[in-house]
């Protein structure tokens, strides 16, 4: 066999000399091991190819070059929460207090932890080996190294406001602004999406304009839903003005400055003003056909009241600007303050004909009353006009009439016992009920008078009415409790005068005029049997 020596010379050696080993030695340096056999040193190899130390189940396991060895430390007497270390006797114990040793932890990167014990620093390890987040609605849960923490709200506050043509969103106190791009359509329109789908200021969302920025027309019927808990109000933010809210100009107008409403006017002068138009103005009720109207209306100088009126039916009552009231007539008769037209036939206005006025009742400006006439006689306080009806006074017995307390002088009633009208010709304190109808005696003899007949004389006169009046006014004698005078007729023309008989041998050419003056001639002296019978009769 050929081989080389230390000097590189080649020489021949036998196999037996090679196989004979005389010396073997090992040397090591750090982790390198070299073997020298018979002076020949081989290539160095690693002593430790693998080394690991692990802790599990309260014991340490050391594995070197695949060979494992376990160490279970004995339990120490210190707090079990402390680190693994050596006790005073040098024994490795769980929770033992390594006297005169130091332990320090250092975070060397966001997730790296390095521990140094007695100046010896171990390998860094990850603090967090697994993180998992899960959410449900607004709840977030985090699991770290298999431990799940308490869930928290994801969004604690959220608001969205609009100002100066931009949106501001504030979430959990973090503010973000969004200003839409300006579109090419009218700036007075609502915000919406343009043809490309971008949100723009002035975009048209199907409505041409809005009532806040421009005039326009509704494209379809609209309904405002008003739930029971909602209200709708119009509140001016600045100075209130006349006609602040209106419908079709003067159709309906609200004067917010003076708290007035106008219908038919934009300048109401009262709380509710129906304008200056005439005709039917305010309806309390009207049927669908407009033929049963209840309400009020206005004409020049008139306020009209309607009851169940149709389109052409006259007013039921009117009040003139003078204060005159008409019922059943649209124009009260001239000179009246109150006019009822029972037949509603006064077609001649303020001057009804006699036929039209036959069913009227009026009160004149002077207070006179007319029945059956629109113009009572100026000398009468009451005029009743009829060609077919009369006046029916109260009908009472004599006892009932006498029981009237303090009857006014001139008071009239019909006495059912005497079947005649009676009149109090006395006073309220001392009544004297005198018959005034044809059913009782309406004549009486004249009181006695003296006629001088001692000498013949022609052309003599006697005022019979004056003599009667004087005797009734001042009777020579009266009974106890009787009035001081007898009732008498005030005027000579109220009576007719008669001479029923006289002594023709004493008197001649006897006559009486309409005023009760008798003219006669005395032709001879009277005897004890001579008489003149004079009778008065009420006209």
Secondary structure, DSSP 8 states (H G I E B T S, - for coil): -EEE-TT--EEE--HHHHH----EEEEEETTEEEEEETTEE---EES-S-EEEEEETTEEEEEETTEEEEE--EE-SS-TTS--EE-TTS-EEET---TT--EEEEEEETTEEEEEETTEE---EES-S-EEEEEETTEEEEEETTEE---EES-S-EEEEEETTEEEEEETTEEEEE--EE-SS-TTS--EE-TTS-EEET--SS-S--TTT-----SS-------TT-------SS---TT-EEETTTTEEEETTTTEEESS-SS-SSSEE--S--EEEEEEE--TTS-SEEEEEEETTEEEEEEEE-SS---SEEEETTS-EEES-SS--TTEEEEEETT---TTTTS--HHHHTTEEEEETTS-EEES-SS--TT-SEEE--SS------EE-HHHHHT-TT--TT-EEEETTTTEEEEE-S-SSS--EEE-STTS--EEE--------SS-EEEEEEEHHHHHHHHHHS-S---TT--SS----S-GGGEEEEEEEE-TTTEEEEEE-TTSEEEEEE-S---TT--EEEEEEE-
